[in-house]
Amino acid sequence: MVVEWYTKAQEHWDEQLDYCAEALGVKVALDCVKTAEEKIERVCKFPESGTREPLLKDEELIYRFVHIQKRIKLIYRFDEEQ
């Protein structure tokens, strides 16, 4: 499976990591990155394991999410045909 980030999502992620590093320390930011990588790896293996995103329930495509940290969630969709 190939993971593709939307440009805006990548920018937002980078901003969150910068804030985390400044407010909570570099170690916490690095832990967040490690957790995100683990969650992304799991989603790649089991794409339907995430919870359906209620804020996007009216969209044509199905969006799911997994929590990275208490206040950070990764919203994703996957192409079943690929």
PDB file with one MODEL, atoms N, CA, C and O in Angstrom:
MODEL        1
ATOM      1  N   MET A   1       0.842  -1.174   0.000  1.00  0.00           N
ATOM      2  CA  MET A   1       0.000   0.000   0.000  1.00  0.00           C
ATOM      3  C   MET A   1       0.885   1.233   0.000  1.00  0.00           C
ATOM      4  O   MET A   1       1.926   1.263   0.656  1.00  0.00           O
ATOM      5  N   VAL A   2       0.466   2.245  -0.736  1.00  0.00           N
ATOM      6  CA  VAL A   2       1.196   3.504  -0.820  1.00  0.00           C
ATOM      7  C   VAL A   2       0.452   4.554   0.000  1.00  0.00           C
ATOM      8  O   VAL A   2      -0.761   4.714  -0.137  1.00  0.00           O
ATOM      9  N   VAL A   3       1.177   5.259   0.842  1.00  0.00           N
ATOM     10  CA  VAL A   3       0.598   6.333   1.636  1.00  0.00           C
ATOM     11  C   VAL A   3       0.891   7.652   0.939  1.00  0.00           C
ATOM     12  O   VAL A   3       2.044   7.978   0.658  1.00  0.00           O
ATOM     13  N   GLU A   4      -0.163   8.402   0.664  1.00  0.00           N
ATOM     14  CA  GLU A   4      -0.012   9.718   0.046  1.00  0.00           C
ATOM     15  C   GLU A   4      -0.634  10.759   0.974  1.00  0.00           C
ATOM     16  O   GLU A   4      -1.790  10.636   1.380  1.00  0.00           O
ATOM     17  N   TRP A   5       0.139  11.765   1.297  1.00  0.00           N
ATOM     18  CA  TRP A   5      -0.355  12.842   2.149  1.00  0.00           C
ATOM     19  C   TRP A   5      -0.827  13.994   1.272  1.00  0.00           C
ATOM     20  O   TRP A   5      -0.157  14.359   0.306  1.00  0.00           O
ATOM     21  N   TYR A   6      -1.977  14.564   1.606  1.00  0.00           N
ATOM     22  CA  TYR A   6      -2.376  15.816   0.987  1.00  0.00           C
ATOM     23  C   TYR A   6      -1.396  16.884   1.460  1.00  0.00           C
ATOM     24  O   TYR A   6      -0.911  16.834   2.590  1.00  0.00           O
ATOM     25  N   THR A   7      -1.112  17.840   0.597  1.00  0.00           N
ATOM     26  CA  THR A   7      -0.164  18.900   0.949  1.00  0.00           C
ATOM     27  C   THR A   7      -0.594  19.621   2.223  1.00  0.00           C
ATOM     28  O   THR A   7       0.225  19.861   3.110  1.00  0.00           O
ATOM     29  N   LYS A   8      -1.865  19.963   2.314  1.00  0.00           N
ATOM     30  CA  LYS A   8      -2.358  20.678   3.490  1.00  0.00           C
ATOM     31  C   LYS A   8      -2.237  19.814   4.753  1.00  0.00           C
ATOM     32  O   LYS A   8      -1.924  20.324   5.829  1.00  0.00           O
ATOM     33  N   ALA A   9      -2.482  18.529   4.618  1.00  0.00           N
ATOM     34  CA  ALA A   9      -2.352  17.627   5.774  1.00  0.00           C
ATOM     35  C   ALA A   9      -0.902  17.545   6.232  1.00  0.00           C
ATOM     36  O   ALA A   9      -0.627  17.548   7.432  1.00  0.00           O
ATOM     37  N   GLN A  10       0.020  17.471   5.287  1.00  0.00           N
ATOM     38  CA  GLN A  10       1.448  17.411   5.630  1.00  0.00           C
ATOM     39  C   GLN A  10       1.877  18.695   6.323  1.00  0.00           C
ATOM     40  O   GLN A  10       2.627  18.655   7.298  1.00  0.00           O
ATOM     41  N   GLU A  11       1.405  19.836   5.826  1.00  0.00           N
ATOM     42  CA  GLU A  11       1.734  21.121   6.449  1.00  0.00           C
ATOM     43  C   GLU A  11       1.183  21.188   7.868  1.00  0.00           C
ATOM     44  O   GLU A  11       1.867  21.648   8.783  1.00  0.00           O
ATOM     45  N   HIS A  12      -0.039  20.732   8.049  1.00  0.00           N
ATOM     46  CA  HIS A  12      -0.660  20.751   9.377  1.00  0.00           C
ATOM     47  C   HIS A  12       0.101  19.827  10.339  1.00  0.00           C
ATOM     48  O   HIS A  12       0.326  20.182  11.496  1.00  0.00           O
ATOM     49  N   TRP A  13       0.490  18.657   9.860  1.00  0.00           N
ATOM     50  CA  TRP A  13       1.257  17.714  10.676  1.00  0.00           C
ATOM     51  C   TRP A  13       2.579  18.347  11.116  1.00  0.00           C
ATOM     52  O   TRP A  13       2.960  18.258  12.283  1.00  0.00           O
ATOM     53  N   ASP A  14       3.271  18.983  10.174  1.00  0.00           N
ATOM     54  CA  ASP A  14       4.541  19.640  10.496  1.00  0.00           C
ATOM     55  C   ASP A  14       4.347  20.740  11.536  1.00  0.00           C
ATOM     56  O   ASP A  14       5.165  20.888  12.444  1.00  0.00           O
ATOM     57  N   GLU A  15       3.269  21.509  11.407  1.00  0.00           N
ATOM     58  CA  GLU A  15       2.968  22.565  12.380  1.00  0.00           C
ATOM     59  C   GLU A  15       2.713  21.969  13.762  1.00  0.00           C
ATOM     60  O   GLU A  15       3.181  22.502  14.768  1.00  0.00           O
ATOM     61  N   GLN A  16       1.974  20.867  13.811  1.00  0.00           N
ATOM     62  CA  GLN A  16       1.686  20.224  15.082  1.00  0.00           C
ATOM     63  C   GLN A  16       2.957  19.706  15.751  1.00  0.00           C
ATOM     64  O   GLN A  16       3.122  19.825  16.965  1.00  0.00           O
ATOM     65  N   LEU A  17       3.854  19.131  14.948  1.00  0.00           N
ATOM     66  CA  LEU A  17       5.119  18.641  15.505  1.00  0.00           C
ATOM     67  C   LEU A  17       5.989  19.786  16.004  1.00  0.00           C
ATOM     68  O   LEU A  17       6.619  19.674  17.056  1.00  0.00           O
ATOM     69  N   ASP A  18       6.029  20.883  15.260  1.00  0.00           N
ATOM     70  CA  ASP A  18       6.792  22.053  15.705  1.00  0.00           C
ATOM     71  C   ASP A  18       6.244  22.579  17.035  1.00  0.00           C
ATOM     72  O   ASP A  18       7.002  22.861  17.963  1.00  0.00           O
ATOM     73  N   TYR A  19       4.933  22.704  17.109  1.00  0.00           N
ATOM     74  CA  TYR A  19       4.311  23.173  18.346  1.00  0.00           C
ATOM     75  C   TYR A  19       4.619  22.219  19.500  1.00  0.00           C
ATOM     76  O   TYR A  19       4.982  22.648  20.595  1.00  0.00           O
ATOM     77  N   CYS A  20       4.471  20.933  19.242  1.00  0.00           N
ATOM     78  CA  CYS A  20       4.728  19.924  20.266  1.00  0.00           C
ATOM     79  C   CYS A  20       6.168  20.015  20.772  1.00  0.00           C
ATOM     80  O   CYS A  20       6.412  19.943  21.976  1.00  0.00           O
ATOM     81  N   ALA A  21       7.107  20.171  19.860  1.00  0.00           N
ATOM     82  CA  ALA A  21       8.523  20.260  20.242  1.00  0.00           C
ATOM     83  C   ALA A  21       8.774  21.497  21.094  1.00  0.00           C
ATOM     84  O   ALA A  21       9.508  21.437  22.080  1.00  0.00           O
ATOM     85  N   GLU A  22       8.166  22.621  20.716  1.00  0.00           N
ATOM     86  CA  GLU A  22       8.367  23.868  21.470  1.00  0.00           C
ATOM     87  C   GLU A  22       7.673  23.829  22.830  1.00  0.00           C
ATOM     88  O   GLU A  22       8.255  24.230  23.837  1.00  0.00           O
ATOM     89  N   ALA A  23       6.434  23.350  22.860  1.00  0.00           N
ATOM     90  CA  ALA A  23       5.642  23.398  24.082  1.00  0.00           C
ATOM     91  C   ALA A  23       5.949  22.254  25.043  1.00  0.00           C
ATOM     92  O   ALA A  23       5.930  22.434  26.261  1.00  0.00           O
ATOM     93  N   LEU A  24       6.231  21.079  24.490  1.00  0.00           N
ATOM     94  CA  LEU A  24       6.375  19.895  25.340  1.00  0.00           C
ATOM     95  C   LEU A  24       7.755  19.256  25.300  1.00  0.00           C
ATOM     96  O   LEU A  24       8.081  18.415  26.138  1.00  0.00           O
ATOM     97  N   GLY A  25       8.562  19.654  24.330  1.00  0.00           N
ATOM     98  CA  GLY A  25       9.908  19.119  24.225  1.00  0.00           C
ATOM     99  C   GLY A  25      10.083  18.223  23.011  1.00  0.00           C
ATOM    100  O   GLY A  25       9.127  17.654  22.484  1.00  0.00           O
ATOM    101  N   VAL A  26      11.325  18.118  22.589  1.00  0.00           N
ATOM    102  CA  VAL A  26      11.662  17.347  21.394  1.00  0.00           C
ATOM    103  C   VAL A  26      11.355  15.861  21.603  1.00  0.00           C
ATOM    104  O   VAL A  26      10.892  15.196  20.676  1.00  0.00           O
ATOM    105  N   LYS A  27      11.604  15.336  22.796  1.00  0.00           N
ATOM    106  CA  LYS A  27      11.346  13.916  23.050  1.00  0.00           C
ATOM    107  C   LYS A  27       9.870  13.585  22.833  1.00  0.00           C
ATOM    108  O   LYS A  27       9.545  12.555  22.242  1.00  0.00           O
ATOM    109  N   VAL A  28       8.996  14.436  23.298  1.00  0.00           N
ATOM    110  CA  VAL A  28       7.558  14.202  23.127  1.00  0.00           C
ATOM    111  C   VAL A  28       7.202  14.243  21.638  1.00  0.00           C
ATOM    112  O   VAL A  28       6.414  13.425  21.163  1.00  0.00           O
ATOM    113  N   ALA A  29       7.779  15.190  20.908  1.00  0.00           N
ATOM    114  CA  ALA A  29       7.522  15.277  19.466  1.00  0.00           C
ATOM    115  C   ALA A  29       8.018  14.027  18.746  1.00  0.00           C
ATOM    116  O   ALA A  29       7.343  13.513  17.855  1.00  0.00           O
ATOM    117  N   LEU A  30       9.188  13.540  19.128  1.00  0.00           N
ATOM    118  CA  LEU A  30       9.721  12.321  18.511  1.00  0.00           C
ATOM    119  C   LEU A  30       8.869  11.102  18.849  1.00  0.00           C
ATOM    120  O   LEU A  30       8.682  10.219  18.012  1.00  0.00           O
ATOM    121  N   ASP A  31       8.357  11.053  20.072  1.00  0.00           N
ATOM    122  CA  ASP A  31       7.453   9.964  20.455  1.00  0.00           C
ATOM    123  C   ASP A  31       6.180  10.009  19.614  1.00  0.00           C
ATOM    124  O   ASP A  31       5.638   8.971  19.236  1.00  0.00           O
ATOM    125  N   CYS A  32       5.711  11.214  19.329  1.00  0.00           N
ATOM    126  CA  CYS A  32       4.522  11.387  18.506  1.00  0.00           C
ATOM    127  C   CYS A  32       4.776  10.867  17.084  1.00  0.00           C
ATOM    128  O   CYS A  32       3.921  10.208  16.492  1.00  0.00           O
ATOM    129  N   VAL A  33       5.944  11.170  16.555  1.00  0.00           N
ATOM    130  CA  VAL A  33       6.309  10.690  15.216  1.00  0.00           C
ATOM    131  C   VAL A  33       6.362   9.160  15.209  1.00  0.00           C
ATOM    132  O   VAL A  33       5.847   8.523  14.291  1.00  0.00           O
ATOM    133  N   LYS A  34       6.981   8.579  16.225  1.00  0.00           N
ATOM    134  CA  LYS A  34       7.087   7.118  16.309  1.00  0.00           C
ATOM    135  C   LYS A  34       5.700   6.479  16.382  1.00  0.00           C
ATOM    136  O   LYS A  34       5.426   5.493  15.698  1.00  0.00           O
ATOM    137  N   THR A  35       4.833   7.045  17.211  1.00  0.00           N
ATOM    138  CA  THR A  35       3.468   6.532  17.332  1.00  0.00           C
ATOM    139  C   THR A  35       2.735   6.636  16.004  1.00  0.00           C
ATOM    140  O   THR A  35       2.034   5.707  15.602  1.00  0.00           O
ATOM    141  N   ALA A  36       2.897   7.767  15.324  1.00  0.00           N
ATOM    142  CA  ALA A  36       2.246   7.955  14.022  1.00  0.00           C
ATOM    143  C   ALA A  36       2.730   6.915  13.020  1.00  0.00           C
ATOM    144  O   ALA A  36       1.926   6.342  12.284  1.00  0.00           O
ATOM    145  N   GLU A  37       4.022   6.671  12.985  1.00  0.00           N
ATOM    146  CA  GLU A  37       4.569   5.668  12.063  1.00  0.00           C
ATOM    147  C   GLU A  37       3.998   4.287  12.355  1.00  0.00           C
ATOM    148  O   GLU A  37       3.676   3.540  11.431  1.00  0.00           O
ATOM    149  N   GLU A  38       3.871   3.946  13.630  1.00  0.00           N
ATOM    150  CA  GLU A  38       3.311   2.646  14.005  1.00  0.00           C
ATOM    151  C   GLU A  38       1.847   2.535  13.593  1.00  0.00           C
ATOM    152  O   GLU A  38       1.414   1.501  13.086  1.00  0.00           O
ATOM    153  N   LYS A  39       1.090   3.607  13.816  1.00  0.00           N
ATOM    154  CA  LYS A  39      -0.328   3.603  13.445  1.00  0.00           C
ATOM    155  C   LYS A  39      -0.496   3.527  11.930  1.00  0.00           C
ATOM    156  O   LYS A  39      -1.372   2.816  11.437  1.00  0.00           O
ATOM    157  N   ILE A  40       0.328   4.249  11.199  1.00  0.00           N
ATOM    158  CA  ILE A  40       0.255   4.223   9.737  1.00  0.00           C
ATOM    159  C   ILE A  40       0.591   2.825   9.220  1.00  0.00           C
ATOM    160  O   ILE A  40      -0.043   2.330   8.288  1.00  0.00           O
ATOM    161  N   GLU A  41       1.583   2.202   9.827  1.00  0.00           N
ATOM    162  CA  GLU A  41       1.948   0.837   9.430  1.00  0.00           C
ATOM    163  C   GLU A  41       0.773  -0.122   9.665  1.00  0.00           C
ATOM    164  O   GLU A  41       0.491  -0.985   8.833  1.00  0.00           O
ATOM    165  N   ARG A  42       0.100   0.038  10.798  1.00  0.00           N
ATOM    166  CA  ARG A  42      -1.056  -0.810  11.087  1.00  0.00           C
ATOM    167  C   ARG A  42      -2.188  -0.572  10.095  1.00  0.00           C
ATOM    168  O   ARG A  42      -2.821  -1.515   9.622  1.00  0.00           O
ATOM    169  N   VAL A  43      -2.436   0.697   9.787  1.00  0.00           N
ATOM    170  CA  VAL A  43      -3.492   1.040   8.831  1.00  0.00           C
ATOM    171  C   VAL A  43      -3.163   0.482   7.449  1.00  0.00           C
ATOM    172  O   VAL A  43      -4.062   0.055   6.724  1.00  0.00           O
ATOM    173  N   CYS A  44      -1.899   0.482   7.084  1.00  0.00           N
ATOM    174  CA  CYS A  44      -1.507  -0.077   5.788  1.00  0.00           C
ATOM    175  C   CYS A  44      -1.804  -1.578   5.729  1.00  0.00           C
ATOM    176  O   CYS A  44      -2.207  -2.092   4.686  1.00  0.00           O
ATOM    177  N   LYS A  45      -1.605  -2.268   6.837  1.00  0.00           N
ATOM    178  CA  LYS A  45      -1.867  -3.707   6.880  1.00  0.00           C
ATOM    179  C   LYS A  45      -3.359  -4.009   7.009  1.00  0.00           C
ATOM    180  O   LYS A  45      -3.868  -4.961   6.416  1.00  0.00           O
ATOM    181  N   PHE A  46      -4.044  -3.185   7.789  1.00  0.00           N
ATOM    182  CA  PHE A  46      -5.463  -3.398   8.081  1.00  0.00           C
ATOM    183  C   PHE A  46      -6.229  -2.085   7.875  1.00  0.00           C
ATOM    184  O   PHE A  46      -6.608  -1.438   8.851  1.00  0.00           O
ATOM    185  N   PRO A  47      -6.460  -1.689   6.635  1.00  0.00           N
ATOM    186  CA  PRO A  47      -7.047  -0.372   6.365  1.00  0.00           C
ATOM    187  C   PRO A  47      -8.441  -0.151   6.954  1.00  0.00           C
ATOM    188  O   PRO A  47      -8.841   0.991   7.179  1.00  0.00           O
ATOM    189  N   GLU A  48      -9.168  -1.212   7.201  1.00  0.00           N
ATOM    190  CA  GLU A  48     -10.509  -1.047   7.767  1.00  0.00           C
ATOM    191  C   GLU A  48     -10.501  -1.034   9.300  1.00  0.00           C
ATOM    192  O   GLU A  48     -11.560  -1.022   9.928  1.00  0.00           O
ATOM    193  N   SER A  49      -9.314  -1.035   9.893  1.00  0.00           N
ATOM    194  CA  SER A  49      -9.221  -1.079  11.351  1.00  0.00           C
ATOM    195  C   SER A  49      -9.572   0.250  12.012  1.00  0.00           C
ATOM    196  O   SER A  49      -9.930   0.277  13.189  1.00  0.00           O
ATOM    197  N   GLY A  50      -9.476   1.338  11.278  1.00  0.00           N
ATOM    198  CA  GLY A  50      -9.820   2.637  11.841  1.00  0.00           C
ATOM    199  C   GLY A  50     -11.321   2.816  11.973  1.00  0.00           C
ATOM    200  O   GLY A  50     -12.100   2.130  11.311  1.00  0.00           O
ATOM    201  N   THR A  51     -11.714   3.731  12.822  1.00  0.00           N
ATOM    202  CA  THR A  51     -13.121   4.059  13.044  1.00  0.00           C
ATOM    203  C   THR A  51     -13.596   5.013  11.960  1.00  0.00           C
ATOM    204  O   THR A  51     -12.848   5.894  11.534  1.00  0.00           O
ATOM    205  N   ARG A  52     -14.827   4.843  11.512  1.00  0.00           N
ATOM    206  CA  ARG A  52     -15.360   5.776  10.517  1.00  0.00           C
ATOM    207  C   ARG A  52     -15.422   7.176  11.110  1.00  0.00           C
ATOM    208  O   ARG A  52     -15.850   7.362  12.249  1.00  0.00           O
ATOM    209  N   GLU A  53     -14.992   8.153  10.326  1.00  0.00           N
ATOM    210  CA  GLU A  53     -14.936   9.549  10.780  1.00  0.00           C
ATOM    211  C   GLU A  53     -16.340  10.152  10.735  1.00  0.00           C
ATOM    212  O   GLU A  53     -16.893  10.342   9.652  1.00  0.00           O
ATOM    213  N   PRO A  54     -16.925  10.455  11.900  1.00  0.00           N
ATOM    214  CA  PRO A  54     -18.293  10.980  11.925  1.00  0.00           C
ATOM    215  C   PRO A  54     -18.439  12.358  11.269  1.00  0.00           C
ATOM    216  O   PRO A  54     -19.500  12.674  10.731  1.00  0.00           O
ATOM    217  N   LEU A  55     -17.402  13.165  11.308  1.00  0.00           N
ATOM    218  CA  LEU A  55     -17.496  14.502  10.704  1.00  0.00           C
ATOM    219  C   LEU A  55     -17.551  14.454   9.183  1.00  0.00           C
ATOM    220  O   LEU A  55     -17.943  15.429   8.542  1.00  0.00           O
ATOM    221  N   LEU A  56     -17.163  13.329   8.608  1.00  0.00           N
ATOM    222  CA  LEU A  56     -17.160  13.181   7.148  1.00  0.00           C
ATOM    223  C   LEU A  56     -18.117  12.077   6.689  1.00  0.00           C
ATOM    224  O   LEU A  56     -17.951  11.513   5.608  1.00  0.00           O
ATOM    225  N   LYS A  57     -19.099  11.782   7.504  1.00  0.00           N
ATOM    226  CA  LYS A  57     -20.010  10.677   7.190  1.00  0.00           C
ATOM    227  C   LYS A  57     -20.867  10.937   5.960  1.00  0.00           C
ATOM    228  O   LYS A  57     -21.350   9.987   5.342  1.00  0.00           O
ATOM    229  N   ASP A  58     -21.070  12.194   5.590  1.00  0.00           N
ATOM    230  CA  ASP A  58     -21.903  12.513   4.433  1.00  0.00           C
ATOM    231  C   ASP A  58     -21.118  12.569   3.127  1.00  0.00           C
ATOM    232  O   ASP A  58     -21.698  12.813   2.069  1.00  0.00           O
ATOM    233  N   GLU A  59     -19.819  12.348   3.187  1.00  0.00           N
ATOM    234  CA  GLU A  59     -18.985  12.347   1.988  1.00  0.00           C
ATOM    235  C   GLU A  59     -19.228  11.079   1.176  1.00  0.00           C
ATOM    236  O   GLU A  59     -19.620  10.047   1.720  1.00  0.00           O
ATOM    237  N   GLU A  60     -18.992  11.167  -0.118  1.00  0.00           N
ATOM    238  CA  GLU A  60     -19.156  10.006  -0.989  1.00  0.00           C
ATOM    239  C   GLU A  60     -18.158   8.902  -0.633  1.00  0.00           C
ATOM    240  O   GLU A  60     -18.508   7.723  -0.602  1.00  0.00           O
ATOM    241  N   LEU A  61     -16.915   9.298  -0.367  1.00  0.00           N
ATOM    242  CA  LEU A  61     -15.881   8.337   0.018  1.00  0.00           C
ATOM    243  C   LEU A  61     -15.959   8.064   1.513  1.00  0.00           C
ATOM    244  O   LEU A  61     -16.449   8.895   2.278  1.00  0.00           O
ATOM    245  N   ILE A  62     -15.480   6.909   1.921  1.00  0.00           N
ATOM    246  CA  ILE A  62     -15.480   6.550   3.344  1.00  0.00           C
ATOM    247  C   ILE A  62     -14.149   6.980   3.954  1.00  0.00           C
ATOM    248  O   ILE A  62     -13.080   6.572   3.499  1.00  0.00           O
ATOM    249  N   TYR A  63     -14.232   7.804   4.982  1.00  0.00           N
ATOM    250  CA  TYR A  63     -13.052   8.259   5.711  1.00  0.00           C
ATOM    251  C   TYR A  63     -13.026   7.573   7.068  1.00  0.00           C
ATOM    252  O   TYR A  63     -14.061   7.387   7.708  1.00  0.00           O
ATOM    253  N   ARG A  64     -11.829   7.203   7.495  1.00  0.00           N
ATOM    254  CA  ARG A  64     -11.627   6.562   8.787  1.00  0.00           C
ATOM    255  C   ARG A  64     -10.561   7.343   9.561  1.00  0.00           C
ATOM    256  O   ARG A  64      -9.873   8.198   9.003  1.00  0.00           O
ATOM    257  N   PHE A  65     -10.439   7.036  10.848  1.00  0.00           N
ATOM    258  CA  PHE A  65      -9.403   7.699  11.637  1.00  0.00           C
ATOM    259  C   PHE A  65      -8.840   6.754  12.686  1.00  0.00           C
ATOM    260  O   PHE A  65      -9.480   5.787  13.100  1.00  0.00           O
ATOM    261  N   VAL A  66      -7.625   7.069  13.099  1.00  0.00           N
ATOM    262  CA  VAL A  66      -6.985   6.457  14.264  1.00  0.00           C
ATOM    263  C   VAL A  66      -6.369   7.592  15.070  1.00  0.00           C
ATOM    264  O   VAL A  66      -5.892   8.579  14.511  1.00  0.00           O
ATOM    265  N   HIS A  67      -6.385   7.440  16.381  1.00  0.00           N
ATOM    266  CA  HIS A  67      -5.771   8.457  17.239  1.00  0.00           C
ATOM    267  C   HIS A  67      -4.261   8.255  17.276  1.00  0.00           C
ATOM    268  O   HIS A  67      -3.773   7.142  17.473  1.00  0.00           O
ATOM    269  N   ILE A  68      -3.530   9.350  17.082  1.00  0.00           N
ATOM    270  CA  ILE A  68      -2.077   9.340  17.207  1.00  0.00           C
ATOM    271  C   ILE A  68      -1.715   9.693  18.653  1.00  0.00           C
ATOM    272  O   ILE A  68      -0.913   9.015  19.295  1.00  0.00           O
ATOM    273  N   GLN A  69      -2.311  10.739  19.129  1.00  0.00           N
ATOM    274  CA  GLN A  69      -2.193  11.176  20.519  1.00  0.00           C
ATOM    275  C   GLN A  69      -3.603  11.542  20.968  1.00  0.00           C
ATOM    276  O   GLN A  69      -4.549  11.462  20.185  1.00  0.00           O
ATOM    277  N   LYS A  70      -3.740  11.935  22.206  1.00  0.00           N
ATOM    278  CA  LYS A  70      -5.067  12.252  22.736  1.00  0.00           C
ATOM    279  C   LYS A  70      -5.795  13.286  21.869  1.00  0.00           C
ATOM    280  O   LYS A  70      -6.997  13.159  21.634  1.00  0.00           O
ATOM    281  N   ARG A  71      -5.082  14.292  21.400  1.00  0.00           N
ATOM    282  CA  ARG A  71      -5.720  15.365  20.634  1.00  0.00           C
ATOM    283  C   ARG A  71      -5.327  15.388  19.168  1.00  0.00           C
ATOM    284  O   ARG A  71      -5.601  16.365  18.471  1.00  0.00           O
ATOM    285  N   ILE A  72      -4.700  14.346  18.699  1.00  0.00           N
ATOM    286  CA  ILE A  72      -4.293  14.280  17.287  1.00  0.00           C
ATOM    287  C   ILE A  72      -4.828  12.991  16.699  1.00  0.00           C
ATOM    288  O   ILE A  72      -4.569  11.901  17.210  1.00  0.00           O
ATOM    289  N   LYS A  73      -5.583  13.131  15.612  1.00  0.00           N
ATOM    290  CA  LYS A  73      -6.038  11.926  14.941  1.00  0.00           C
ATOM    291  C   LYS A  73      -5.669  11.982  13.470  1.00  0.00           C
ATOM    292  O   LYS A  73      -5.648  13.044  12.848  1.00  0.00           O
ATOM    293  N   LEU A  74      -5.385  10.835  12.948  1.00  0.00           N
ATOM    294  CA  LEU A  74      -5.030  10.685  11.545  1.00  0.00           C
ATOM    295  C   LEU A  74      -6.292  10.255  10.805  1.00  0.00           C
ATOM    296  O   LEU A  74      -6.834   9.179  11.057  1.00  0.00           O
ATOM    297  N   ILE A  75      -6.753  11.103   9.894  1.00  0.00           N
ATOM    298  CA  ILE A  75      -7.931  10.793   9.083  1.00  0.00           C
ATOM    299  C   ILE A  75      -7.434  10.302   7.740  1.00  0.00           C
ATOM    300  O   ILE A  75      -6.565  10.917   7.123  1.00  0.00           O
ATOM    301  N   TYR A  76      -7.986   9.200   7.297  1.00  0.00           N
ATOM    302  CA  TYR A  76      -7.508   8.614   6.049  1.00  0.00           C
ATOM    303  C   TYR A  76      -8.654   7.980   5.269  1.00  0.00           C
ATOM    304  O   TYR A  76      -9.745   7.760   5.794  1.00  0.00           O
ATOM    305  N   ARG A  77      -8.381   7.703   4.035  1.00  0.00           N
ATOM    306  CA  ARG A  77      -9.273   6.905   3.205  1.00  0.00           C
ATOM    307  C   ARG A  77      -8.381   5.975   2.399  1.00  0.00           C
ATOM    308  O   ARG A  77      -7.187   6.234   2.246  1.00  0.00           O
ATOM    309  N   PHE A  78      -8.942   4.914   1.893  1.00  0.00           N
ATOM    310  CA  PHE A  78      -8.153   3.992   1.096  1.00  0.00           C
ATOM    311  C   PHE A  78      -8.961   3.540  -0.106  1.00  0.00           C
ATOM    312  O   PHE A  78     -10.191   3.490  -0.079  1.00  0.00           O
ATOM    313  N   ASP A  79      -8.243   3.219  -1.143  1.00  0.00           N
ATOM    314  CA  ASP A  79      -8.851   2.747  -2.376  1.00  0.00           C
ATOM    315  C   ASP A  79      -8.870   1.225  -2.331  1.00  0.00           C
ATOM    316  O   ASP A  79      -7.828   0.576  -2.431  1.00  0.00           O
ATOM    317  N   GLU A  80     -10.061   0.666  -2.180  1.00  0.00           N
ATOM    318  CA  GLU A  80     -10.185  -0.788  -2.064  1.00  0.00           C
ATOM    319  C   GLU A  80      -9.699  -1.529  -3.302  1.00  0.00           C
ATOM    320  O   GLU A  80      -9.283  -2.684  -3.214  1.00  0.00           O
ATOM    321  N   GLU A  81      -9.751  -0.876  -4.443  1.00  0.00           N
ATOM    322  CA  GLU A  81      -9.353  -1.520  -5.686  1.00  0.00           C
ATOM    323  C   GLU A  81      -7.838  -1.610  -5.831  1.00  0.00           C
ATOM    324  O   GLU A  81      -7.339  -2.431  -6.601  1.00  0.00           O
ATOM    325  N   GLN A  82      -7.106  -0.782  -5.106  1.00  0.00           N
ATOM    326  CA  GLN A  82      -5.646  -0.816  -5.196  1.00  0.00           C
ATOM    327  C   GLN A  82      -5.137  -1.624  -4.051  1.00  0.00           C
ATOM    328  O   GLN A  82      -3.927  -1.799  -3.908  1.00  0.00           O
TER     329      GLN A  82
ENDMDL
END
